[in-house]
Structure formats: C-alpha cells, structure tokens
Amino acid sequence: MPGAVLAPTSAPGYPAHVRIHEVGPRDGLQNEPATLPPDVKAEFIHRLAAAGLTTIEATSFVHPRWVPQLADAEQVFPLVRDLTGVRLPVLVPNERGLERALAHGAREVAVFASATESFARANLNRTVDESLTMFTPVVARSLDAGVPVRGYLSMCFGDPWEGDVPVTQVVRVARRLSDLGCAELSLGDTIGVATPGRVAELLNALAAAGIPADRLAVHFHDTYGQALANTLTALRHGVTTVDASAGGLGGCPYAKSATGNLATEDLLWMLNGLGISTGVDLERLVATSLWLARRLGRPSPSRTVRALSHQEPRE
C-alpha cells in the first residue's frame, strides 16, 4: 500500500508480540455525540475482527441513564457474541450489570475503578473503598461462573480535581483489585498527563508490590502527545497488552479534560516499524476507521488514518 511501513527493524528490549485490546466500540463510542444504530455498531465490531483484532471490548451493561450511547447493549451483543477466535469483554458496573451481561452470553467482563476519590465520586458516586466493596461480589460471581474479570484503574497519573496522583495511592488500589481476583489490570492515564518517567516509576512500584507486568495493560490518552512514548516505556518494562481505540475515538464523559484514546492505527504504525507482531492488518483497519468516520459525520483524529486516507478504502 502507498505509504506503508518501511522494513521493520529488530528492536532489542521490546516484546516480540503485543496484544491490542481494542476499546473503540465501548470506550470510543460512549463519548461520541452521535449514537449509532445497533447494526452499525455490530458491523464495526465485525470489521475490527476481520482486520485481525482478537480482543474487542464490545459494549457496556451500564444503566442507560449514565451512558446513553451504549443503551443498546442487549441489541448489539447478540449480533457479535458468536464471532469465533475473538474475545469480547464487556464492562459491568455492578451486580445488576453483571446479571445482564451473563444473561446475554458474555464470556469476559471488566469493572472500572478509580485511583482517586474525586473521580470515584464523579464516575461511580462512591468513595474508592465503597466502589471496591461494590465490585467484590461482582468479581466473585463472575469467577464462580467461569468468567474472567479485567480491572480498569483510572486516573493513575493525574486527576483534573486532585492534580498529580501519588504512586503509592495507585499501587494500593491496584493491589485491592488484584486481591479481589481481577486477572488483568489496565492502568489508565485518563486525562493524558503521564510521561515516560512516571510510567516507569509506577510499573516498578507495582512490580515491587507483587503485580508483575504480565498482569498489566496500559491505557493512554494523547492529550500532551505522549501516548506512544509512554507505550514504548511500558513495553520496555515487560507490558505486552496495550489498549487502543480504532481511529482514536473516545475520551471520558466524566473527565472533560480527557481527549481521545491512543489510536489503534498510530500504535500499529509504531509496532510494525519495530518488528513487533500484532496479527492486525493496518490497511483493513484504516478502511474500517474511515468507514466509521463517515457514519459519525466527522474525520478520524488518528494521524495514521489521515496520512493514509488518500487511498480508496475497502468496503
């Protein structure tokens, strides 16, 4: 394809393979002003799978009042749950959300915690400890049903109300989520203020607390243009799962300073150039993001999508 990645260079110190945890259909679309029909959301997920993504966060079983863009979870999930070879985790906020998810055949779920009190109040209307108490039966019931749980931990580096977040505070909540039984923890830079030095500091502290890199994922926002640099730092510290959003969709409805997620295409361009395998076809993914951008009525914010968008996308 025109403008394709140059021949990859072997990069010592980096993993040979990275698993991309695609969050566009959930974290991306939940912050879009436009609400897409269920069949379009389902087609988006099918196109992502066809591009080679093997973990796609499909939707959220949260109350429609809180995230109206995902009020159609019961309509969307049955349209995608039979995809073969694809993990389709869904977000559940509480036991009621878990019941809905399990009733519709969810095989993986995620809970969403905060490292800060201010964001816990804004997002969950609870203190940090109260939210962890709420998640305890959710995780226990999931594991009893044979359904693994991912724990999201937001505001790991900075909070719009509290400023810099102490590493010890993040480690404490991460340890609690781990002890509950979360198989994987996703470290969220929700407002995009992290820098490589702070990423290294947190990963080292988590390792010292008994949470190794192979149980972690990173979830960076690109507010200050640091998402790729932060990702490289995480990879050098042994992290091999990276959250990203096709076309750079998303932000956070409860933190207005949060800009878009790291674009999956931008991540792929970098990983391809390092010779790191992902199993994802960049050309097909760009075509998917262009297809979705037309349905959202706005251009994709991904730099890589924009750079390659002179091509005729494949429908």
Buried (B, 14 or more C-beta within 10 A) or exposed (E): EEEEBEEEEEBEEBBEEBBBBBBBBBBBBBBBEEBBEBEBBBBBBBBBBBBBBBBBBBBBBBBEEBBEBBBBBBBBBEBBBEBEEBBBBBBBBBBEBBBBBBEBEBBBBBBBBBBBBBBBBBBBEBEBEEBBEBBBBBBBBBBEEEBBBBBBBBBBBBBBEBEEBEBEBBBEBBBBBBEBBBEBBBBBBBBBBBBBEBBBEBBEBBBEBEBEBEBBBBBBBBBBEBBBBBBBBBBBBBBBBBBBBBBBBBBBBBBEBBBBBBBBBBBBBBBBBBBBEBEBBBBBBBBBBBBBBEBBEEBBBBBBBBEBBEEEBEE
